[in-house]
Amino acid sequence: MDRSEFCSAVTLLAALFVTANCQGEPREWTSPFGRWTTPSTTSTTKSHHIEQHRPVSSICDDKCCQCLNNKSRVECTSSSICKEFILNQSNRLPKEAKTVIITGFRRLKMTKGSLNYSQNLQSLTIERVEQIEAEPYALSQPSCSDFSGWRHSLRPTLFINASSIANLQRRTLTGAWNEIIISHSNLKMVESESFYNVHCLKKLTMVGNTITEIKTRALSDSQAQYLDIKGNEIRSIESGAFHVNVTDSANISSNNLNDIQSEAFVLRTPRSFKFLNNTVSNLYPYAFQLAATEKIDFISNTFKRIARHAFHAIKTMGGAKITIAITIEKFDHGAFDLNESLLISSLQKVDIRMVEICDCRLVILLDTLFSTHSDPKRRGGTNVRNVIRDSVSCKTDKGMEKFLIFALFHDCQSSSTVLFASIGGVTLVVLFLVGIGVTMVVRRKKKFRRSNTGTSKVWMMHAYTESECKVEEEFAHPLETVVENGPVFFTNLSEKCS
């Protein structure tokens, strides 16, 4: 090939190269040492959908966190350069993490699936965070079936302390948590199904929190061995808020509760149920629904108002025992209208203190507070009067000494029992009846002066026969006629308290 042919060939090749480059967009040259990325992919778990974006980084690379002991312990702490923290699928926990502590941030945001990458998590602690934002499934764990057998003890614990959560959203907490503790925190609203599908929870503890509202079925489709709600300020517990199978015990104590709506506590098969030292403004009908419970204690509670049938849906089993000791301001007709079989088999003690001045209302307490449908005069009846064993007391608004009901409630199976109900004014002392007087009444050896008292404040007595459960006679004793030798009886059936 001569020189001219060679130059022609080179010129032709150059022209072809230029033409090829002009037919498309010019492309930048990319260094092969740049950051390598892949398109986003998606995957689906049993509980929810997860988007995975690559590359992902561990929070061990985050300026806010330290990973210790081969990444088994993770500590994320706020500082002057780290006031907010985001936990998501791109900034995730290392799979080796067992103990995770997040402390002191102004804002903590947790997105869906934030905990999915940690395969060995044993405890997650969130403390002193001013604002926690948790999306649905942000605090989710695998299902309980994934922790069967020897892995049962490996379920993690969640501890939220001294923090603020605007809304605990629907299905925020799901799956196989061992224990959930929320303490001394502010929660504006606990939404429906906030705790969802938590079937193997050992204990749910809510202590010292301020909660505006717990919505319907906040804890639903779940099972817990222990339920502990203590020292909280809760404005409203809606109907069905705690709809859970409690297998061992439920303890609700020292809370300030404004409204407990109907069916607020639907607890199946708790071995024991304790409602202690609570202050309640309004207790609605059927507020407590318990099944197969062996021991029930309503002790040292103060109620402003108890609606009718508030305790009606309580069922016990075996040799169950019920103790009631409360202070009450107002009550609807049949507030303690427990079913009669429950009263006969279970009720051990009743101690009721009235906030108002002891007046005639206590006289009708037996018929209105405890039973709305029983007939005390029916033969062989099982009226509440026949089964309560202890005392009903009345406390005046000036703190005077309480007045007891002596020899309370007639027992159909035992003979010669007399029902006494004592009503007192502010300055009266406890009325008593000597044994000789009781014997005379029971044997119908009654020698009473009959008179029209003209007063509505009376001491009522029901005298029963030995052979049958019915009211034989009814006596009214005016408070003003107490003398040194004891009360003087007057028959005055026409003037009953109303």
SULNORDA-V636497 format. One record per residue. N is the residue number from 1. RES is the residue in one small letter. PHI is phi in whole degrees, 0 to 359 (NA if undefined). PSI is psi in whole degrees, -180 to 180 (* if undefined). OMEGA is omega in whole degrees, -180 to 180 (none if undefined). Layout:
[[N & RES & PHI & PSI & OMEGA] [N & RES & PHI & PSI & OMEGA]]
//
This chain:
[[1 & m & NA & 126 & 179] [2 & d & 280 & 177 & -175] [3 & r & 298 & -40 & -176] [4 & s & 293 & -39 & 179] [5 & e & 292 & -38 & 179] [6 & f & 296 & -44 & 180] [7 & c & 296 & -38 & 179] [8 & s & 297 & -42 & -180] [9 & a & 296 & -43 & 179] [10 & v & 297 & -42 & 180] [11 & t & 297 & -41 & 180] [12 & l & 296 & -44 & 179] [13 & l & 297 & -40 & 179] [14 & a & 295 & -40 & 180] [15 & a & 295 & -43 & 179] [16 & l & 298 & -40 & -180] [17 & f & 296 & -43 & 180] [18 & v & 294 & -42 & 180] [19 & t & 298 & -42 & -179] [20 & a & 297 & -38 & -179] [21 & n & 287 & -28 & -178] [22 & c & 280 & -15 & -177] [23 & q & 281 & -16 & -178] [24 & g & 227 & 178 & 178] [25 & e & 292 & 142 & 176] [26 & p & 291 & 136 & -178] [27 & r & 249 & 141 & 177] [28 & e & 282 & 153 & 177] [29 & w & 273 & 132 & -178] [30 & t & 249 & 132 & -180] [31 & s & 292 & 135 & 178] [32 & p & 291 & -6 & -179] [33 & f & 259 & 8 & 178] [34 & g & 287 & 177 & -177] [35 & r & 290 & 128 & -176] [36 & w & 272 & 131 & -180] [37 & t & 229 & 160 & 175] [38 & t & 231 & 157 & 177] [39 & p & 300 & 155 & 179] [40 & s & 291 & 146 & 178] [41 & t & 237 & 164 & 179] [42 & t & 232 & 151 & 175] [43 & s & 215 & 163 & -177] [44 & t & 234 & 131 & 173] [45 & t & 261 & 177 & -178] [46 & k & 295 & -31 & -174] [47 & s & 261 & -31 & -176] [48 & h & 196 & 173 & -175] [49 & h & 268 & 137 & -178] [50 & i & 234 & 136 & 171] [51 & e & 255 & 131 & -179] [52 & q & 247 & 123 & 179] [53 & h & 248 & 131 & 179] [54 & r & 244 & 143 & 7] [55 & p & 280 & 157 & 176] [56 & v & 245 & 154 & -180] [57 & s & 231 & 149 & 178] [58 & s & 279 & 151 & 177] [59 & i & 293 & -8 & 174] [60 & c & 296 & -22 & 178] [61 & d & 270 & -3 & -178] [62 & d & 279 & 145 & -179] [63 & k & 292 & -17 & -177] [64 & c & 272 & -14 & -168] [65 & c & 238 & 155 & 172] [66 & q & 234 & 136 & 177] [67 & c & 247 & 122 & -174] [68 & l & 242 & 164 & 175] [69 & n & 51 & 56 & 179] [70 & n & 58 & 41 & 177] [71 & k & 68 & 11 & 179] [72 & s & 282 & -21 & 177] [73 & r & 238 & 126 & -178] [74 & v & 238 & 127 & 179] [75 & e & 236 & 119 & 178] [76 & c & 244 & 119 & -172] [77 & t & 229 & 141 & 180] [78 & s & 288 & 156 & 178] [79 & s & 207 & -178 & -179] [80 & s & 295 & -26 & 179] [81 & i & 256 & 3 & -176] [82 & c & 216 & 86 & -176] [83 & k & 256 & -20 & 178] [84 & e & 235 & 151 & -176] [85 & f & 217 & 136 & 180] [86 & i & 239 & 127 & 176] [87 & l & 246 & 114 & -179] [88 & n & 214 & -164 & -175] [89 & q & 280 & -15 & 176] [90 & s & 267 & -32 & 177] [91 & n & 245 & 84 & -163] [92 & r & 246 & 168 & 174] [93 & l & 288 & 145 & 173] [94 & p & 291 & 150 & -178] [95 & k & 294 & -20 & -180] [96 & e & 279 & -10 & -172] [97 & a & 295 & 126 & 175] [98 & k & 251 & -43 & -180] [99 & t & 241 & 123 & -179] [100 & v & 235 & 127 & -180] [101 & i & 234 & 122 & 179] [102 & i & 241 & 120 & -168] [103 & t & 225 & 133 & 161] [104 & g & 79 & 13 & -177] [105 & f & 280 & 152 & 174] [106 & r & 289 & -35 & -179] [107 & r & 213 & 133 & 175] [108 & l & 235 & 121 & 179] [109 & k & 246 & 128 & 179] [110 & m & 236 & 124 & -178] [111 & t & 261 & 173 & -178] [112 & k & 302 & 130 & 178] [113 & g & 78 & 19 & -177] [114 & s & 299 & -30 & -175] [115 & l & 259 & 6 & -172] [116 & n & 293 & -24 & -173] [117 & y & 272 & -16 & 180] [118 & s & 277 & 117 & -175] [119 & q & 264 & -8 & -175] [120 & n & 231 & 19 & -174] [121 & l & 299 & 130 & 177] [122 & q & 246 & -32 & 178] [123 & s & 207 & 140 & 175] [124 & l & 234 & 119 & -178] [125 & t & 243 & 128 & 177] [126 & i & 237 & 116 & -175] [127 & e & 229 & 143 & 173] [128 & r & 51 & 48 & 176] [129 & v & 255 & 126 & -174] [130 & e & 291 & -34 & -178] [131 & q & 213 & 115 & 177] [132 & i & 256 & 125 & 176] [133 & e & 243 & 111 & -177] [134 & a & 238 & 120 & 178] [135 & e & 284 & 165 & 173] [136 & p & 307 & 137 & -179] [137 & y & 68 & 13 & 178] [138 & a & 292 & -32 & -180] [139 & l & 245 & 50 & -178] [140 & s & 262 & 151 & 177] [141 & q & 234 & 164 & 175] [142 & p & 302 & 167 & -179] [143 & s & 291 & 162 & -178] [144 & c & 298 & -30 & -180] [145 & s & 296 & -23 & 178] [146 & d & 284 & -10 & -180] [147 & f & 244 & 32 & -180] [148 & s & 280 & 166 & 177] [149 & g & 67 & -136 & -175] [150 & w & 291 & -18 & -179] [151 & r & 277 & 0 & -177] [152 & h & 300 & -36 & -177] [153 & s & 280 & -3 & -177] [154 & l & 267 & 2 & 180] [155 & r & 297 & 140 & -174] [156 & p & 277 & 165 & 178] [157 & t & 246 & 136 & 177] [158 & l & 250 & 129 & -179] [159 & f & 230 & 115 & 176] [160 & i & 246 & 122 & -173] [161 & n & 224 & 138 & 173] [162 & a & 52 & 45 & -178] [163 & s & 231 & 177 & -179] [164 & s & 232 & 130 & 179] [165 & i & 235 & 117 & -179] [166 & a & 298 & -55 & 178] [167 & n & 221 & 126 & 171] [168 & l & 275 & 101 & -167] [169 & q & 285 & 169 & -179] [170 & r & 301 & 128 & 177] [171 & r & 59 & 37 & 174] [172 & t & 289 & -44 & -179] [173 & l & 251 & 117 & -180] [174 & t & 221 & 162 & 170] [175 & g & 87 & -157 & -166] [176 & a & 270 & 70 & 170] [177 & w & 275 & 142 & 177] [178 & n & 278 & -45 & 180] [179 & e & 212 & 139 & 176] [180 & i & 238 & 122 & -179] [181 & i & 236 & 122 & 174] [182 & i & 238 & 116 & -173] [183 & s & 226 & 142 & 173] [184 & h & 49 & 44 & -179] [185 & s & 237 & 165 & 177] [186 & n & 253 & 124 & 177] [187 & l & 233 & 116 & 180] [188 & k & 291 & -45 & -178] [189 & m & 210 & 133 & 171] [190 & v & 257 & 105 & -171] [191 & e & 283 & 169 & 178] [192 & s & 302 & 136 & 179] [193 & e & 61 & 30 & 173] [194 & s & 299 & -42 & 173] [195 & f & 257 & 112 & -172] [196 & y & 228 & 136 & 175] [197 & n & 57 & 38 & 178] [198 & v & 262 & 84 & -169] [199 & h & 271 & -16 & -175] [200 & c & 236 & 33 & 180] [201 & l & 286 & 126 & 178] [202 & k & 285 & -44 & -177] [203 & k & 207 & 135 & 170] [204 & l & 249 & 122 & -178] [205 & t & 238 & 127 & 174] [206 & m & 233 & 110 & -171] [207 & v & 230 & 128 & 171] [208 & g & 66 & 27 & -178] [209 & n & 265 & 158 & 170] [210 & t & 250 & 115 & -174] [211 & i & 234 & 127 & 179] [212 & t & 286 & -47 & -174] [213 & e & 205 & 135 & 172] [214 & i & 250 & 113 & -171] [215 & k & 282 & 171 & 179] [216 & t & 303 & 132 & 177] [217 & r & 57 & 40 & 175] [218 & a & 298 & -39 & 174] [219 & l & 245 & 99 & -173] [220 & s & 228 & 158 & 179] [221 & d & 49 & 44 & -174] [222 & s & 223 & 168 & 178] [223 & q & 219 & 136 & 179] [224 & a & 224 & 145 & 177] [225 & q & 284 & -39 & -180] [226 & y & 228 & 142 & 174] [227 & l & 234 & 121 & -176] [228 & d & 230 & 108 & 179] [229 & i & 241 & 109 & -167] [230 & k & 218 & 133 & 172] [231 & g & 67 & 29 & -179] [232 & n & 261 & 156 & 171] [233 & e & 251 & 107 & -174] [234 & i & 235 & 124 & -178] [235 & r & 285 & -43 & -177] [236 & s & 210 & 132 & 171] [237 & i & 248 & 109 & -173] [238 & e & 284 & 170 & -179] [239 & s & 302 & 128 & 177] [240 & g & 72 & 20 & -177] [241 & a & 300 & -45 & 179] [242 & f & 250 & 90 & -179] [243 & h & 248 & 85 & -166] [244 & v & 214 & 151 & 175] [245 & n & 269 & 107 & 178] [246 & v & 261 & 119 & -172] [247 & t & 270 & -21 & -178] [248 & d & 241 & -76 & -175] [249 & s & 213 & 150 & 174] [250 & a & 237 & 128 & -178] [251 & n & 235 & 113 & 179] [252 & i & 241 & 105 & -170] [253 & s & 217 & 149 & 173] [254 & s & 57 & 35 & 178] [255 & n & 259 & 154 & 171] [256 & n & 253 & 106 & -171] [257 & l & 243 & 123 & -179] [258 & n & 282 & -58 & -179] [259 & d & 233 & 128 & 169] [260 & i & 248 & 105 & -174] [261 & q & 286 & 170 & 177] [262 & s & 303 & 136 & 178] [263 & e & 59 & 32 & 179] [264 & a & 295 & -40 & 180] [265 & f & 243 & 98 & 175] [266 & v & 253 & 93 & -174] [267 & l & 246 & 116 & -178] [268 & r & 271 & 131 & 171] [269 & t & 56 & 40 & 171] [270 & p & 286 & 134 & 178] [271 & r & 296 & -41 & 177] [272 & s & 220 & 148 & 179] [273 & f & 228 & 122 & -179] [274 & k & 239 & 126 & 176] [275 & f & 236 & 96 & -166] [276 & l & 235 & 138 & 170] [277 & n & 56 & 32 & 179] [278 & n & 264 & 149 & 172] [279 & t & 249 & 118 & -173] [280 & v & 236 & 130 & 177] [281 & s & 281 & -59 & -176] [282 & n & 231 & 124 & 176] [283 & l & 249 & 118 & -172] [284 & y & 270 & 166 & -179] [285 & p & 303 & 142 & 176] [286 & y & 56 & 35 & -178] [287 & a & 297 & -36 & -179] [288 & f & 248 & 124 & 174] [289 & q & 235 & 107 & -178] [290 & l & 240 & 146 & -180] [291 & a & 228 & 140 & 174] [292 & a & 54 & 44 & -179] [293 & t & 263 & 139 & -177] [294 & e & 266 & -29 & -178] [295 & k & 216 & 128 & -179] [296 & i & 231 & 128 & 179] [297 & d & 233 & 119 & 168] [298 & f & 247 & 94 & -170] [299 & i & 231 & 137 & 174] [300 & s & 58 & 37 & 176] [301 & n & 260 & 151 & 176] [302 & t & 242 & 124 & -180] [303 & f & 244 & 134 & 173] [304 & k & 281 & -40 & 179] [305 & r & 208 & 134 & 176] [306 & i & 244 & 123 & -179] [307 & a & 279 & 165 & 179] [308 & r & 298 & 141 & 177] [309 & h & 65 & 22 & -178] [310 & a & 301 & -33 & -177] [311 & f & 246 & 17 & -171] [312 & h & 290 & -31 & -174] [313 & a & 266 & 46 & 177] [314 & i & 250 & 127 & -180] [315 & k & 234 & 137 & -178] [316 & t & 243 & 178 & 178] [317 & m & 216 & 156 & 175] [318 & g & 58 & -140 & 179] [319 & g & 271 & 54 & -176] [320 & a & 294 & 155 & 179] [321 & k & 228 & 135 & 178] [322 & i & 238 & 131 & 176] [323 & t & 237 & 130 & 180] [324 & i & 236 & 122 & 176] [325 & a & 215 & 100 & -171] [326 & i & 224 & 163 & 168] [327 & t & 249 & 132 & -173] [328 & i & 225 & 139 & 179] [329 & e & 264 & -50 & 179] [330 & k & 223 & 150 & 177] [331 & f & 214 & 148 & 176] [332 & d & 275 & 163 & 177] [333 & h & 301 & 121 & 179] [334 & g & 80 & 31 & -179] [335 & a & 299 & -38 & 177] [336 & f & 251 & 46 & -177] [337 & d & 279 & 72 & 175] [338 & l & 284 & 153 & 178] [339 & n & 293 & 149 & -169] [340 & e & 295 & -35 & 179] [341 & s & 296 & -35 & 177] [342 & l & 293 & -42 & 180] [343 & l & 297 & -44 & -177] [344 & i & 296 & -41 & -172] [345 & s & 270 & -22 & -165] [346 & s & 237 & -36 & -170] [347 & l & 290 & 121 & -175] [348 & q & 256 & -38 & -174] [349 & k & 210 & 141 & 174] [350 & v & 227 & 126 & 177] [351 & d & 223 & 104 & -176] [352 & i & 245 & 129 & 178] [353 & r & 246 & 125 & 180] [354 & m & 272 & 135 & 178] [355 & v & 287 & -37 & -179] [356 & e & 284 & 170 & 177] [357 & i & 300 & 139 & 179] [358 & c & 295 & 113 & -179] [359 & d & 224 & -158 & -175] [360 & c & 295 & -14 & -179] [361 & r & 299 & -32 & -179] [362 & l & 289 & -25 & 178] [363 & v & 298 & -42 & -179] [364 & i & 268 & 8 & 180] [365 & l & 303 & -40 & -176] [366 & l & 298 & -36 & -177] [367 & d & 272 & -27 & -174] [368 & t & 260 & -43 & -174] [369 & l & 285 & -39 & -173] [370 & f & 261 & -35 & -172] [371 & s & 217 & 136 & -180] [372 & t & 248 & -9 & -172] [373 & h & 228 & -1 & -176] [374 & s & 275 & 146 & 177] [375 & d & 252 & 108 & -176] [376 & p & 292 & -13 & -176] [377 & k & 262 & -4 & -176] [378 & r & 284 & 144 & -178] [379 & r & 293 & 133 & 179] [380 & g & 68 & 19 & -176] [381 & g & 291 & 164 & 178] [382 & t & 238 & 47 & -178] [383 & n & 296 & 155 & -180] [384 & v & 303 & -28 & 180] [385 & r & 298 & -22 & -176] [386 & n & 274 & -9 & -167] [387 & v & 236 & -22 & -180] [388 & i & 285 & 134 & -168] [389 & r & 256 & -22 & -171] [390 & d & 253 & -129 & -171] [391 & s & 230 & 149 & 169] [392 & v & 251 & 128 & -177] [393 & s & 242 & 161 & -179] [394 & c & 230 & 128 & -179] [395 & k & 247 & 127 & -178] [396 & t & 282 & 164 & -179] [397 & d & 290 & -13 & 178] [398 & k & 258 & 13 & 175] [399 & g & 74 & 26 & -180] [400 & m & 288 & 169 & -179] [401 & e & 296 & 140 & -175] [402 & k & 284 & 158 & -179] [403 & f & 250 & 126 & -175] [404 & l & 263 & 155 & 171] [405 & i & 265 & 118 & -175] [406 & f & 275 & 150 & 176] [407 & a & 44 & 54 & -166] [408 & l & 290 & 129 & 168] [409 & f & 68 & 122 & -177] [410 & h & 289 & 140 & 178] [411 & d & 253 & 123 & -177] [412 & c & 296 & -27 & -175] [413 & q & 273 & -18 & 179] [414 & s & 249 & 151 & -174] [415 & s & 266 & 159 & 170] [416 & s & 58 & 51 & 176] [417 & t & 246 & 136 & -176] [418 & v & 241 & 140 & 177] [419 & l & 266 & 128 & 176] [420 & f & 237 & 139 & 173] [421 & a & 232 & 122 & -177] [422 & s & 254 & 132 & 178] [423 & i & 239 & 134 & -177] [424 & g & 231 & 154 & 169] [425 & g & 273 & -172 & -175] [426 & v & 293 & -34 & -172] [427 & t & 256 & 6 & -176] [428 & l & 276 & 157 & 173] [429 & v & 259 & 171 & -177] [430 & v & 296 & 129 & 179] [431 & l & 282 & 146 & 178] [432 & f & 219 & 161 & 179] [433 & l & 227 & 127 & -178] [434 & v & 287 & 158 & -177] [435 & g & 302 & -33 & 180] [436 & i & 296 & -40 & 180] [437 & g & 294 & -39 & 179] [438 & v & 297 & -45 & -180] [439 & t & 300 & -42 & -180] [440 & m & 296 & -38 & -179] [441 & v & 291 & -46 & -177] [442 & v & 297 & -38 & -179] [443 & r & 277 & 9 & 177] [444 & r & 62 & 25 & 174] [445 & k & 267 & 72 & -171] [446 & k & 260 & 125 & 175] [447 & k & 233 & 87 & -175] [448 & f & 246 & 144 & 171] [449 & r & 282 & 134 & -178] [450 & r & 258 & 133 & -178] [451 & s & 199 & 155 & 174] [452 & n & 269 & 115 & -171] [453 & t & 281 & -34 & -180] [454 & g & 72 & 22 & 178] [455 & t & 227 & 154 & -179] [456 & s & 261 & -11 & 179] [457 & k & 268 & 108 & -172] [458 & v & 225 & 164 & 173] [459 & w & 252 & 116 & -173] [460 & m & 265 & 144 & 177] [461 & m & 222 & 136 & 174] [462 & h & 249 & 125 & 177] [463 & a & 255 & 128 & -178] [464 & y & 252 & 153 & 173] [465 & t & 281 & 165 & -179] [466 & e & 283 & -26 & -169] [467 & s & 262 & -21 & -176] [468 & e & 214 & 153 & -177] [469 & c & 271 & 85 & 174] [470 & k & 207 & 154 & 180] [471 & v & 287 & 118 & 180] [472 & e & 277 & -50 & 178] [473 & e & 213 & 159 & -178] [474 & e & 230 & 130 & -176] [475 & f & 238 & 145 & 178] [476 & a & 242 & 131 & -178] [477 & h & 242 & 115 & 179] [478 & p & 294 & 139 & -177] [479 & l & 294 & -28 & -175] [480 & e & 286 & -9 & -172] [481 & t & 254 & 23 & 176] [482 & v & 286 & 130 & -178] [483 & v & 239 & 178 & -176] [484 & e & 298 & -35 & -177] [485 & n & 273 & 10 & -180] [486 & g & 111 & 179 & -176] [487 & p & 286 & 150 & 174] [488 & v & 256 & 127 & -173] [489 & f & 274 & 143 & 175] [490 & f & 228 & 137 & 174] [491 & t & 272 & 123 & -176] [492 & n & 206 & 70 & -175] [493 & l & 288 & -19 & -175] [494 & s & 281 & -21 & -176] [495 & e & 248 & 82 & 176] [496 & k & 259 & 157 & 177] [497 & c & 292 & 149 & 179] [498 & s & 222 & * & none]]
//
